[in-house]
Amino acid sequence: MIDRLKTKTEVVFGKTIKTQKDCTTLSLRVLEATGEVISHSTIRRCWGLLKANTKPSLYTLDVLSRYCGLKTWAEFVKLNTEKSPIEDNNKQWTTSLKRCLDETKETIDYIRRRCGIQYELAADRLLATDRLDVFLRSTYTATAIIGPGGYGKSTLLAKWVEKQIAKNAEEDSIILFIRGNKLENSIGAGSQLKNWINYRITGDSMVDISDLVAHNKNSKRSILIIIDGLDEINLPENRCTILADQLSEFVSSYSATGLKLIVSSRNSTWEKYYIPQLQHEQTSNKEWLGSWTSNNGKSLTNIPPLSRMEIQEILNHTINGGKTKKILVDDLEINLRQAISYPYYLQLFISTGGYSDTELSIGTLDLMDMFLKSQIYNSPLADEKLDILNAILESQEYGILKNTTYKTEIKKRYPIHLKTAGKYFDAYHDLISFGIITEEIVESKYKTLNTAIRIANENLRSALIVRHLIETNKGIDFPLFQNIDNTYSEGETKVMIIANLFHEAYLTRNAIALIPFFSLKQETIRSVIEQGQVGISLRKDQFMRNKLIPEYAKNTIAQDLLFENFVDIDYLTISYSHWLKEYLKHKKDKESEIFAYSLLALSSLYQLDRPRSDYYINEIKKISPSLKMKPTTIARWLSVQILHSYLTAGTIDSELITAVQRFQKELNKAKGTKHSTIHGEFETIISTALLFCKEYEFASKVLSAGEKKEFQYDKNIISGITPEYAVLKVFADYGKKESVEISKIISIENNLDSINGTDSLSTKALAYSLVGGFYFHQNKTQKFNNYFQTALELVTFCQNKYLEVKLLKQLSSLLRQLDETGSADQCEIYAKGMAENSGFIYSKF
């Protein structure tokens, strides 16, 4: 009621009370109109321009009431308590509808202009928007979208709001989408959030928005308010706390009235101001969908990162447009793939064009460099931010110590905690706001609580460390690798630094620094190879491969850790077959020959080169594997013969079927020994070949037998089947039944982003074609196109002509079902031509 009196006073006064001058002028006007005095300092406290611990006195309220034309405060209260219905409610609804639509469109246009890539090409973020749709159907009144700066919150909301406007054809919902910083003038001047929202919607702060819905109980009218960017509100801390209180009160007062509120905020703002208020309110769990009353040290971000499909769709619409050499998400190193699932990093990646000067795809280190340039070096308060980051890294001895620095250490050097002592306070909170650093309360060894600072992104931390090491060393040479190997303790940080240094040297064609690489500590090399960056770097740039691979092939450690443990099936027809030929020049033992010849035979099959495949198959038939060999070696020896037999003779040699059963049985007996296999590699390799040969029943039996033995014998090692295994099981079941449940399709979709490594593209191609075919029969054309096109792009990219023919045959069949006879014929002619020219049996593809 006090807020109503203040609003009425402003109406009589003729303007909003915002400044000290306004307060002085109003004091004089009150004196002139009533003959009574209210000091300008009292007015400042009443309007929130001065801090006040008590409400206005009765004298002040009586005088202001008389200024508004009434006798007393009691009369004002009585008059405003007796609500009268809104006159011509439908007219008010129409006016409010248009008023809000105009402001909503203005907000969308603002976001459209600020979007880092072309707004229309930004992903719709389906998982996040599905959650908002669920919220609208729920009994909750409010929800929040939380994420660090650059995470795409505004664009996500803008695209979702556009869809809500399109659905609102009957105009039964008022939709107000507004930028959070518009609250500054109102809340900062002491006005109530409730009155501010009433005014934004109706044009009259005295009209309660609940009346718009309450007077139409037979209708389905509702009000949807979206406030984007609570973190952009530039108010003193006490005002931010007041706003959080008012927001919570507003939600409580409109609970179950037909009103829905969505807000967005960066993690730091939400955690600092809003979580304490939600914890305080006992009803918040019933009113807020996801109240996040405790983060337990975890990120508050509740928007999923961009999925592989979303990233690929954006790349196809941007840097892949009109190019024959396309960037595929599945071909990118896993750290880079994870980085660009953050929308801002994807924006930076797109701005690079995706490739370096040497035609290598941009690496994680390059991307982090761009991020540092845009968000640190070329940003406001750049010097202060760099000072803080360098102080954090110095305290951690540039990665030698763990990624934790006590805030007190930084406070000794820079006044990051003092708002009035220079720019370090703002710089520090900018770093937190954009998610570059994070704070966490931790317990010291003396059981005291301290605030710990961490650099949030390990890739970014590694980039900062690597840049420091290169500058200090004045370039990259092999002694720098040795120094890191001897100085840093074993762990993720050491591995990331060496892997990034390797990639940086590779990009600059610094072969001299890389040739002795395999003389580092063996455990270091093993960890770095397993991280994947080294092998992925060696896939590209033929000049560097020709310099390094012949040298590495001579090295016994490299033979074991690189050639044999980085089995690059995805690049088997492109570069890895050349590795194997170099490897065979120096390895002549039985297992090495089976290993290399089997993969070279498979490479020839994938390239549809029958003469070469016949040669390698004849070579491996001369050598028989034993149970002392790696199960994967035995599996490759069997699987390539199975596929060759099927494509050349039209059937699988019965001896091979018997051999599969015998070896699987013997290997299962050997569980827990050095010759056993974990994660079902034997079954995965064998069943993939059987599925290619349409032996669905046998593949299913192999997978089932492996699952019973493989994933239950040691629960400490394996908690469940791998994503690849799960996909192959669904594919085998589908082949047997020629149908698949939607739950299994959803399971495959959920597993796709988890299928990684150097032998994943064929499994993914199977998965995409299966899911695409399912959506084809569901008449979901867009999903079918996305999945099937991705499958074809994958096999074309890795030059797997065998799988390309299989997919084209399947596509031809689907097109015929749509009566697209011309397109079906073209697919079949092309596929048949490739197969028949190879000498393999076309009907067996």
C-alpha positions in Angstrom: 0.0 0.0 0.0 3.0 2.3 0.7 4.1 1.6 -2.9 0.7 2.6 -4.2 0.9 5.9 -2.3 4.4 6.5 -3.7 3.1 5.7 -7.2 0.1 8.1 -6.8 2.4 10.8 -5.4 4.6 10.5 -8.5 1.5 10.9 -10.7 0.5 14.1 -8.9 4.1 15.3 -8.9 4.3 14.6 -12.6 7.5 12.5 -12.8 9.3 9.5 -11.2 11.4 10.3 -8.2 14.9 9.3 -9.2 17.4 11.9 -7.9 18.2 14.0 -4.9 17.0 17.1 -6.8 13.6 15.4 -7.3 13.3 14.8 -3.6 14.1 18.5 -2.8 11.5 19.7 -5.4 8.8 17.3 -4.1 9.5 18.6 -0.5 8.8 22.1 -1.7 5.7 21.0 -3.6 4.2 19.2 -0.6 4.8 22.4 1.5 3.1 24.5 -1.1 0.1 22.2 -1.4 -0.5 21.2 2.3 1.4 23.7 4.4 3.2 20.8 6.1 6.8 19.8 5.9 8.5 16.6 4.8 12.2 16.9 4.6 14.0 15.9 1.4 16.1 13.3 3.4 12.8 11.7 4.6 11.7 11.5 0.9 15.0 10.0 -0.1 14.6 7.3 2.5 11.0 6.7 1.5 12.0 6.2 -2.1 15.0 4.1 -1.3 17.7 6.6 -2.3 19.0 6.5 1.2 19.3 3.3 3.3 16.5 3.0 5.9 15.8 0.4 8.4 12.2 1.4 9.2 9.1 2.2 7.2 7.8 5.8 6.8 6.2 7.3 9.8 2.4 7.8 10.0 2.9 11.6 9.8 4.8 11.2 6.5 2.1 8.9 5.1 -0.7 11.3 6.2 1.0 14.3 4.6 1.6 12.4 1.3 -2.0 11.3 1.3 -3.1 14.9 1.7 -0.8 15.9 -1.1 -2.6 13.2 -3.3 -6.0 14.9 -2.4 -7.2 12.7 0.5 -7.6 13.6 4.2 -5.5 10.8 5.9 -3.4 7.7 5.3 -6.3 5.6 6.6 -8.6 7.0 3.9 -6.1 6.2 1.3 -5.8 2.6 2.6 -9.5 2.2 2.7 -10.1 3.6 -0.8 -7.4 1.3 -2.3 -8.4 -1.8 -0.4 -11.8 -1.8 -1.9 -10.9 -3.1 -5.3 -13.2 -2.3 -8.2 -13.2 -4.5 -11.3 -11.2 -3.4 -14.3 -13.5 -1.4 -16.6 -13.8 -3.1 -20.0 -11.5 -5.9 -19.2 -11.3 -7.1 -22.8 -10.2 -3.7 -23.9 -7.5 -3.7 -21.2 -6.4 -7.2 -22.3 -6.1 -6.1 -26.0 -4.1 -3.0 -24.9 -1.8 -5.0 -22.7 -1.3 -7.6 -25.4 -0.1 -5.1 -28.0 2.0 -3.2 -25.4 3.9 -6.4 -24.4 4.2 -7.7 -28.0 5.9 -4.4 -29.0 8.4 -4.6 -26.2 9.0 -8.4 -26.8 9.8 -7.7 -30.4 12.2 -5.0 -29.4 14.0 -7.4 -27.1 14.2 -10.1 -29.8 15.6 -7.5 -32.3 18.2 -6.5 -29.7 19.3 -10.1 -29.2 19.3 -10.7 -32.9 21.8 -7.9 -33.4 24.0 -9.1 -30.7 24.1 -12.8 -31.7 27.6 -13.9 -32.5 26.6 -15.8 -35.6 23.7 -15.1 -37.9 20.7 -15.4 -35.6 18.7 -17.7 -37.9 21.6 -20.2 -38.0 21.8 -20.4 -34.2 20.7 -23.8 -32.8 17.3 -24.1 -31.2 18.7 -25.9 -28.1 15.9 -28.5 -28.1 16.7 -30.1 -24.8 16.6 -26.7 -23.0 13.5 -25.5 -24.8 11.7 -28.8 -24.1 12.3 -28.1 -20.4 10.7 -24.7 -20.8 7.7 -26.3 -22.5 7.4 -28.7 -19.6 7.5 -25.7 -17.2 4.5 -24.1 -19.0 2.5 -27.2 -18.5 3.5 -27.6 -14.9 2.0 -26.2 -11.7 5.1 -24.2 -11.0 5.0 -20.4 -11.2 8.7 -19.6 -12.0 11.9 -21.1 -13.3 15.4 -19.9 -14.2 17.9 -20.5 -17.0 21.3 -20.4 -15.4 24.7 -20.5 -17.2 28.0 -18.6 -17.6 28.5 -15.7 -20.0 28.5 -16.7 -23.6 26.4 -19.8 -23.1 23.6 -18.8 -25.4 20.9 -18.0 -22.8 19.5 -14.9 -24.5 19.5 -16.5 -28.0 17.9 -19.6 -26.6 15.1 -17.6 -24.9 14.6 -15.4 -28.0 14.1 -18.3 -30.3 11.8 -20.0 -27.8 9.7 -16.8 -27.3 9.3 -16.5 -31.1 7.7 -20.0 -31.1 5.4 -19.0 -28.3 4.3 -15.9 -30.2 3.6 -18.1 -33.2 1.5 -20.5 -31.1 -0.5 -17.5 -29.6 -2.8 -17.0 -32.6 -5.9 -16.8 -30.4 -4.1 -14.1 -28.3 -5.0 -15.9 -25.1 -1.6 -15.3 -23.6 0.2 -12.0 -22.8 3.9 -12.5 -23.5 6.4 -10.0 -22.1 10.1 -10.6 -23.0 12.2 -7.9 -21.5 15.9 -7.2 -20.8 16.8 -7.3 -17.1 18.8 -4.0 -17.2 15.5 -2.1 -17.7 14.8 -2.7 -14.0 17.7 -0.4 -13.0 15.9 2.9 -13.1 12.8 1.6 -11.4 14.2 -0.7 -8.7 17.2 1.5 -8.2 14.9 4.4 -7.3 13.1 2.3 -4.7 10.0 1.2 -6.6 8.6 -2.3 -6.1 9.1 -5.0 -8.8 5.4 -5.8 -8.6 4.4 -2.3 -9.6 7.1 -2.1 -12.2 5.8 -5.3 -13.9 2.2 -4.1 -13.6 3.2 -0.9 -15.4 5.2 -2.7 -18.1 2.2 -4.8 -19.0 -0.8 -2.5 -18.5 0.6 1.0 -18.6 -0.8 1.6 -15.1 1.1 0.5 -12.0 -2.1 0.6 -10.0 -3.7 -2.2 -12.1 -2.9 -5.6 -10.8 -2.1 -8.0 -13.6 -3.9 -10.8 -11.8 -7.1 -9.0 -12.5 -6.5 -9.5 -16.3 -6.8 -13.2 -15.8 -9.1 -13.4 -12.7 -12.0 -11.6 -14.5 -11.9 -14.3 -17.3 -12.2 -17.5 -15.3 -13.9 -19.3 -18.2 -11.1 -18.5 -20.6 -7.6 -20.0 -20.7 -5.9 -16.6 -20.5 -2.4 -16.5 -19.0 0.5 -14.1 -18.6 4.1 -15.2 -19.5 6.9 -12.9 -18.3 10.5 -13.5 -19.3 13.3 -11.3 -17.8 16.6 -11.9 -19.5 19.9 -11.1 -17.8 19.5 -10.5 -14.1 23.3 -10.3 -14.1 23.1 -7.2 -16.4 21.4 -5.1 -13.7 24.0 -2.6 -12.5 22.9 -1.8 -8.9 24.6 -1.6 -5.6 24.8 -4.9 -3.6 22.0 -3.9 -1.2 19.7 -3.1 -4.1 20.5 -6.5 -5.8 19.5 -8.2 -2.5 16.3 -6.2 -2.3 15.5 -7.2 -5.9 16.0 -10.9 -5.1 13.6 -10.5 -2.1 11.1 -8.8 -4.3 11.4 -11.4 -7.0 10.7 -14.2 -4.5 7.8 -12.2 -3.0 6.4 -11.6 -6.5 6.4 -15.3 -7.4 4.7 -16.2 -4.1 2.0 -13.6 -4.5 1.1 -14.8 -8.0 1.3 -18.5 -7.4 -1.5 -20.5 -9.1 -2.9 -17.3 -10.8 -2.2 -18.2 -14.4 1.1 -16.2 -14.4 4.4 -17.8 -15.4 7.8 -16.2 -14.8 11.1 -17.1 -16.5 14.4 -15.4 -15.6 17.9 -15.9 -16.8 21.2 -15.2 -15.0 24.8 -16.0 -14.9 25.9 -18.5 -12.3 27.7 -16.0 -10.0 24.8 -13.6 -9.8 22.2 -16.4 -9.2 24.4 -18.0 -6.5 25.2 -14.7 -4.8 21.8 -13.0 -4.6 19.0 -15.5 -5.5 19.9 -18.8 -4.0 20.0 -17.4 -0.4 16.5 -16.0 -0.9 15.2 -19.3 -2.3 16.8 -21.2 0.6 15.1 -18.8 3.0 11.6 -19.2 1.5 10.0 -22.5 2.5 7.6 -22.6 -0.4 10.3 -22.1 -3.1 10.4 -25.8 -4.0 6.7 -25.7 -4.8 6.9 -22.4 -6.7 10.2 -22.7 -8.6 10.9 -25.4 -11.1 14.5 -26.2 -10.0 15.1 -23.9 -7.1 18.9 -25.0 -6.8 19.0 -24.3 -3.1 22.4 -25.9 -2.9 25.1 -26.5 -5.5 27.2 -28.8 -3.4 30.3 -27.5 -5.2 28.9 -28.2 -8.7 28.1 -25.8 -11.5 24.6 -24.3 -11.3 24.4 -24.3 -15.1 21.1 -26.0 -16.1 21.4 -25.6 -19.9 22.8 -28.7 -21.6 25.8 -28.0 -23.9 25.3 -28.0 -27.6 24.9 -31.6 -28.9 26.9 -33.1 -31.7 24.0 -32.8 -34.1 23.4 -29.1 -33.1 27.0 -28.3 -33.7 27.1 -30.1 -37.0 24.0 -28.3 -38.2 25.5 -24.9 -37.3 28.8 -25.8 -39.0 26.9 -26.9 -42.2 25.1 -23.6 -42.3 28.2 -21.5 -41.7 31.8 -22.5 -42.6 30.8 -25.8 -44.4 28.5 -24.0 -46.8 29.5 -24.6 -50.4 32.8 -26.4 -49.5 33.8 -29.8 -50.6 36.1 -30.3 -47.6 33.7 -30.2 -44.7 34.4 -30.1 -41.0 32.8 -33.0 -39.2 32.3 -32.8 -35.5 33.2 -36.5 -35.2 36.6 -35.8 -36.7 37.6 -33.2 -34.2 39.8 -34.0 -31.2 37.6 -34.7 -28.2 38.8 -31.7 -26.2 38.0 -29.4 -29.1 34.6 -31.0 -29.5 33.9 -30.5 -25.9 35.0 -26.9 -26.0 32.8 -25.9 -29.0 29.7 -27.4 -27.2 29.9 -24.0 -25.4 28.2 -21.6 -27.8 30.7 -18.8 -27.4 33.6 -21.1 -28.2 31.7 -22.4 -31.3 31.3 -18.8 -32.4 35.1 -18.3 -32.1 35.7 -21.5 -34.0 33.4 -20.5 -36.8 35.2 -17.1 -37.1 38.5 -19.0 -37.7 37.1 -20.8 -40.7 38.0 -24.1 -38.9 41.4 -24.6 -40.5 44.9 -23.3 -40.0 47.3 -22.1 -42.7 48.6 -25.7 -43.0 45.1 -27.0 -43.7 45.0 -28.7 -40.2 41.8 -28.2 -38.3 42.1 -25.6 -35.5 43.2 -27.1 -32.3 42.0 -26.5 -28.7 45.1 -24.4 -28.0 44.3 -22.1 -31.0 40.7 -21.8 -29.8 41.7 -20.9 -26.3 44.1 -18.3 -27.7 41.2 -16.6 -29.5 39.1 -16.7 -26.3 41.9 -15.1 -24.4 42.2 -12.3 -27.0 38.5 -11.6 -27.1 37.7 -11.9 -23.4 40.9 -10.9 -21.7 43.5 -9.1 -23.9 40.9 -7.0 -25.9 38.3 -6.6 -23.2 37.7 -3.8 -20.6 40.0 -4.1 -17.6 42.4 -6.3 -19.6 45.5 -5.4 -17.5 43.7 -6.1 -14.2 42.3 -9.4 -15.5 45.7 -10.6 -16.7 47.3 -9.6 -13.3 44.7 -11.7 -11.5 45.1 -14.7 -13.8 48.9 -14.6 -13.7 48.8 -14.3 -9.9 46.6 -17.4 -9.7 48.9 -19.3 -12.1 52.0 -18.2 -10.2 50.5 -19.4 -7.0 50.0 -22.8 -8.6 53.5 -22.7 -10.1 52.1 -22.8 -13.6 50.5 -26.2 -13.2 53.0 -27.9 -11.0 50.6 -27.4 -8.1 46.9 -28.3 -8.3 44.3 -25.9 -9.7 43.3 -24.3 -6.3 44.4 -20.9 -5.0 43.1 -19.4 -1.7 41.5 -16.1 -2.3 43.4 -14.6 0.6 46.6 -15.1 -1.5 45.3 -13.0 -4.3 43.9 -10.4 -1.9 47.4 -9.8 -0.6 48.5 -8.7 -4.1 45.4 -7.0 -5.5 42.3 -5.5 -3.8 39.8 -7.8 -5.5 37.6 -7.6 -2.5 37.4 -3.8 -2.2 35.0 -2.1 -4.6 36.3 1.4 -4.0 40.0 0.6 -4.3 40.5 0.6 -8.0 39.4 -1.6 -10.9 40.5 -5.1 -9.5 37.2 -5.7 -7.8 35.3 -5.2 -11.2 37.9 -7.2 -13.1 37.7 -10.1 -10.6 33.9 -10.3 -10.8 34.0 -10.1 -14.6 36.2 -13.2 -14.6 33.7 -15.0 -12.4 30.7 -13.7 -14.3 32.0 -15.1 -17.6 32.9 -18.4 -16.0 36.7 -18.0 -16.5 37.3 -18.5 -12.8 35.1 -20.0 -10.0 34.9 -19.7 -6.3 34.3 -22.5 -3.8 34.3 -22.8 -0.1 36.8 -25.5 1.0 38.1 -26.8 4.3 41.8 -26.4 5.1 43.9 -29.0 6.8 43.3 -27.0 10.0 39.6 -27.4 9.6 39.0 -23.7 8.8 36.9 -22.6 5.9 38.5 -20.7 3.0 37.4 -19.4 -0.4 39.3 -21.3 -3.1 39.7 -19.9 -6.6 40.0 -22.2 -9.6 40.4 -21.5 -13.3 37.2 -23.1 -14.5 38.2 -24.5 -17.9 41.1 -26.9 -17.9 41.7 -26.3 -21.6 42.0 -22.6 -20.9 44.3 -23.2 -18.0 46.5 -25.4 -20.1 46.6 -22.8 -22.9 47.7 -20.1 -20.4 50.4 -22.4 -19.0 51.6 -23.5 -22.4 51.9 -19.9 -23.6 53.9 -19.0 -20.5 56.2 -22.0 -21.0 56.8 -21.2 -24.7 57.6 -17.6 -24.0 59.9 -18.4 -21.1 61.7 -21.0 -23.2 61.7 -18.7 -26.2 60.1 -21.4 -28.4 59.5 -25.1 -28.4 62.4 -27.6 -28.4 62.8 -31.1 -27.0 64.5 -30.0 -23.8 61.3 -28.2 -23.0 59.4 -31.5 -23.2 62.0 -33.1 -21.0 61.8 -30.3 -18.4 58.0 -30.6 -18.2 58.4 -34.4 -18.0 60.8 -34.2 -15.0 59.2 -31.2 -13.2 55.4 -31.9 -13.3 53.8 -34.8 -11.4 51.8 -37.4 -13.2 48.3 -36.3 -13.9 45.9 -34.6 -16.3 47.6 -31.2 -16.3 51.0 -32.6 -17.3 49.3 -34.7 -20.1 47.4 -31.7 -21.4 50.4 -29.5 -21.5 52.6 -32.0 -23.4 49.8 -32.9 -25.8 49.2 -29.2 -26.5 52.9 -28.6 -27.0 53.1 -31.5 -29.4 50.2 -30.1 -31.4 51.7 -26.6 -31.4 55.1 -27.9 -32.7 53.3 -30.0 -35.3 51.3 -27.0 -36.6 54.5 -25.1 -37.0 56.3 -28.1 -38.6 58.9 -28.2 -35.9 60.0 -31.8 -36.6 63.3 -31.4 -34.8 61.5 -30.9 -31.5 59.3 -33.9 -32.1 61.5 -36.6 -33.5 63.0 -37.6 -30.0 59.5 -37.5 -28.4 59.5 -41.2 -27.6 62.5 -40.9 -25.4 60.4 -39.2 -22.7 59.3 -41.3 -19.7 57.3 -44.3 -20.9 54.4 -43.6 -18.5 54.2 -40.0 -19.7 54.1 -41.1 -23.3 51.4 -43.7 -22.6 49.2 -41.1 -20.9 49.7 -38.6 -23.7 48.9 -41.1 -26.4 45.8 -42.2 -24.6 44.7 -38.6 -24.4 44.4 -38.7 -28.2 45.9 -35.4 -29.3 49.2 -36.8 -30.6 47.5 -39.4 -32.9 45.0 -36.9 -34.1 47.7 -34.4 -35.0 49.6 -37.2 -36.9 46.5 -37.9 -39.1 47.1 -34.7 -41.1 49.8 -32.8 -42.8 51.6 -35.3 -45.1 54.8 -33.3 -44.8 55.0 -33.9 -41.1 53.9 -37.5 -41.3 56.6 -38.3 -43.8 59.1 -36.7 -41.3 57.9 -38.4 -38.2 56.3 -41.7 -38.9 59.4 -43.4 -40.4 61.4 -42.3 -37.3 58.7 -43.4 -34.9 58.3 -46.8 -36.6 61.9 -47.7 -35.7 61.3 -47.0 -32.0 60.2 -50.0 -30.0 58.3 -47.8 -27.5 56.5 -46.0 -30.3 55.7 -49.3 -31.9 53.9 -50.4 -28.8 52.3 -47.2 -27.5 51.5 -45.4 -30.8 51.2 -47.9 -33.6 49.6 -50.8 -31.7 47.6 -48.8 -29.1 46.4 -46.0 -31.3 44.6 -48.2 -33.8 43.1 -45.5 -36.1 40.3 -47.4 -37.9 38.6 -44.1 -38.7 41.6 -43.0 -40.8 42.5 -46.5 -41.9 42.1 -45.7 -45.6 43.5 -42.2 -45.4 46.7 -42.2 -43.3 46.9 -45.1 -40.9 47.5 -47.7 -43.6 50.7 -45.8 -44.4 51.7 -46.1 -40.7 51.2 -49.8 -40.8 53.4 -50.3 -43.8 56.2 -48.4 -42.1 55.5 -50.5 -38.9 55.9 -53.8 -40.9 59.4 -52.7 -42.1 60.6 -53.1 -38.5 58.2 -55.7 -36.9 58.4 -59.4 -38.1 56.9 -61.4 -35.2 53.8 -63.4 -35.7 51.3 -61.2 -33.7 52.6 -58.0 -35.3 52.2 -59.4 -38.8 48.6 -60.6 -38.1 47.8 -57.2 -36.5 49.1 -55.2 -39.5 48.0 -57.5 -42.3 44.5 -57.8 -40.9 44.1 -54.0 -40.8 45.6 -53.5 -44.2 43.2 -56.1 -45.6 40.3 -54.2 -44.0 41.6 -51.0 -45.5 41.5 -52.6 -48.9 38.0 -53.9 -48.4 36.8 -50.4 -47.3 38.4 -49.0 -50.4 36.8 -51.7 -52.6 40.2 -52.8 -53.8 39.8 -56.5 -54.3 43.3 -57.4 -55.6 45.0 -55.9 -52.6 42.4 -57.3 -50.2 43.0 -60.8 -51.7 46.8 -60.4 -51.2 46.5 -59.4 -47.5 43.9 -62.1 -46.8 46.2 -64.7 -48.2 49.0 -63.4 -46.1 47.1 -63.6 -42.8 45.8 -67.1 -43.7 49.4 -68.2 -43.6 49.5 -67.3 -39.9 47.3 -68.8 -37.2 46.6 -66.7 -34.0 47.0 -68.2 -30.5 45.3 -67.4 -27.2 48.5 -65.7 -26.1 47.8 -62.9 -28.5 45.7 -59.9 -27.7 41.9 -60.6 -28.1 41.6 -57.6 -30.4 44.3 -59.0 -32.7 42.4 -62.3 -32.9 39.1 -60.5 -33.5 40.5 -58.4 -36.3 42.0 -61.6 -37.9 38.6 -63.3 -37.8 36.4 -60.3 -38.7 38.3 -59.2 -41.8 38.1 -62.8 -43.2 34.4 -63.0 -42.4 33.7 -59.8 -44.4 36.0 -60.8 -47.3 34.4 -64.3 -47.5 30.9 -62.8 -47.6 31.7 -60.2 -50.3 33.6 -62.6 -52.5 31.9 -66.0 -52.0 28.5 -64.7 -51.0 28.5 -66.6 -47.7 30.7 -66.8 -44.6 33.1 -69.7 -44.5 31.7 -72.2 -41.8 35.2 -72.6 -40.4 35.3 -68.9 -39.5 31.9 -69.3 -37.7 33.3 -72.2 -35.7 36.5 -70.3 -35.0 34.5 -67.3 -33.6 32.6 -69.5 -31.2 35.8 -71.4 -30.1 37.9 -68.2 -29.5 35.1 -66.4 -27.7 34.6 -69.4 -25.4 38.3 -69.7 -24.7 38.8 -65.9 -24.1 35.9 -65.9 -21.6 37.7 -68.5 -19.6 40.7 -66.3 -19.5 39.0 -63.3 -17.8 41.2 -61.5 -15.4 44.5 -62.6 -17.1 46.8 -60.5 -19.1 45.4 -62.0 -22.3 41.8 -61.1 -21.4 39.9 -58.2 -22.9 37.7 -55.7 -21.1 34.9 -53.5 -22.4 33.9 -56.2 -24.9 36.4 -55.3 -27.6 36.4 -58.8 -29.0 32.6 -58.9 -29.3 32.4 -55.4 -30.7 34.8 -56.1 -33.5 33.3 -59.5 -34.4 29.7 -58.3 -34.2 30.4 -55.3 -36.4 31.6 -57.6 -39.2 28.6 -59.9 -38.7 26.2 -57.0 -38.9 27.8 -55.8 -42.1 27.2 -59.3 -43.4 23.5 -59.2 -42.2 24.1 -62.1 -39.8 21.9 -60.4 -37.1 21.1 -63.6 -35.2 24.7 -64.7 -34.8 25.8 -61.1 -34.0 23.1 -61.0 -31.3 24.4 -64.3 -29.8 28.0 -63.1 -29.8 27.0 -59.8 -28.0 24.8 -61.6 -25.5 27.4 -64.1 -24.6 30.0 -61.3 -24.2 27.7 -59.2 -22.1 27.0 -62.1 -19.6 30.7 -62.8 -19.2 32.4 -59.4 -20.0 30.4 -57.0 -17.9 29.6 -59.0 -14.8 32.8 -60.7 -13.9 34.4 -57.7 -12.2 32.1 -54.9 -11.1 35.0 -52.8 -9.9 36.2 -52.5 -13.5 33.0 -52.1 -15.5 29.7 -50.6 -14.4 27.8 -51.5 -17.6 28.1 -52.0 -21.3 29.8 -49.3 -23.4 27.8 -47.0 -25.7 29.2 -48.8 -28.8 28.1 -52.2 -27.4 24.6 -50.8 -26.7 24.2 -49.5 -30.3 25.3 -52.8 -31.8 22.9 -54.7 -29.6 20.0 -52.5 -30.8 21.1 -52.9 -34.4 21.3 -56.7 -34.1 17.8 -56.8 -32.6 16.5 -54.5 -35.3 17.9 -56.8 -38.0 16.2 -59.8 -36.4 12.8 -58.2 -36.0 12.9 -55.5 -38.7 11.4 -53.2 -36.1 12.7 -51.2 -33.1 11.0 -49.6 -30.1 11.2 -45.8 -29.8 12.8 -46.2 -26.4 15.8 -47.9 -28.0 16.1 -45.2 -30.6 16.1 -42.6 -27.9 18.7 -44.7 -26.1 20.9 -44.6 -29.2 20.5 -40.9 -29.6 21.5 -40.4 -26.0 24.5 -42.6 -26.5 25.8 -41.0 -29.7 27.8 -38.2 -28.0 29.4 -40.8 -25.8 30.8 -42.8 -28.7 34.4 -41.5 -29.1 37.8 -42.8 -30.0 39.6 -43.9 -33.2 37.2 -46.7 -34.1 33.9 -45.0 -33.8 32.9 -43.7 -37.2 31.6 -47.1 -38.5 29.5 -47.6 -35.4 28.2 -44.1 -35.6 27.4 -44.6 -39.3 25.3 -47.7 -38.4 23.6 -45.7 -35.6 22.8 -42.7 -37.7 21.4 -44.8 -40.6 19.3 -46.9 -38.1 17.9 -43.8 -36.4 17.4 -42.0 -39.7 15.5 -45.0 -41.1 13.3 -45.1 -38.0 12.3 -41.4 -38.3 11.7 -42.0 -42.0 9.0 -44.5 -41.2 7.7 -42.0 -38.5 7.3 -39.4 -41.3 9.7 -37.1 -39.5 11.5 -35.9 -42.6 13.8 -33.3 -41.0 15.2 -35.8 -38.5 15.6 -38.5 -41.2 17.5 -36.0 -43.4 19.8 -34.9 -40.6 20.7 -38.4 -39.5 21.1 -40.0 -42.9 23.0 -37.1 -44.3 25.4 -37.3 -41.3 25.9 -41.1 -41.9 26.8 -40.5 -45.6 29.1 -37.6 -44.7 30.9 -39.7 -42.2 31.7 -42.6 -44.5 32.5 -40.3 -47.4 34.9 -38.3 -45.1 36.8 -41.4 -44.0 36.8 -42.7 -47.6 35.0 -45.9 -46.7 33.5 -46.8 -50.1 32.2 -50.1 -48.8 29.9 -48.4 -46.2 29.0 -45.7 -48.8 27.6 -48.4 -51.1 25.6 -49.9 -48.3 24.1 -46.6 -47.3 23.3 -45.6 -50.9 21.5 -49.0 -51.4 19.5 -48.3 -48.2 18.7 -44.7 -49.3 17.6 -46.0 -52.8 15.2 -48.3 -51.1 13.7 -45.6 -48.9 13.4 -43.2 -51.9 11.4 -45.8 -53.8 8.9 -45.9 -50.9 8.4 -42.2 -51.5 7.9 -42.8 -55.2 11.1 -40.8 -55.9 12.0 -43.2 -58.6 14.5 -41.0 -60.4 16.5 -40.2 -57.3 16.4 -43.9 -56.3 17.7 -45.0 -59.7 20.6 -42.5 -59.5 21.6 -43.8 -56.0 21.4 -47.4 -57.2 23.4 -46.8 -60.4 26.1 -45.0 -58.5 26.3 -47.7 -55.8 26.1 -50.6 -58.2 28.9 -49.1 -60.4 31.3 -48.8 -57.4 30.6 -52.3 -56.2 30.7 -54.1 -59.6 33.9 -52.3 -60.6 35.5 -53.7 -57.5 34.8 -57.3 -58.2 32.7 -57.8 -55.1 29.1 -59.1 -55.1 26.8 -56.1 -55.2 23.8 -58.0 -53.6 25.9 -58.6 -50.5 26.3 -55.0 -49.7 
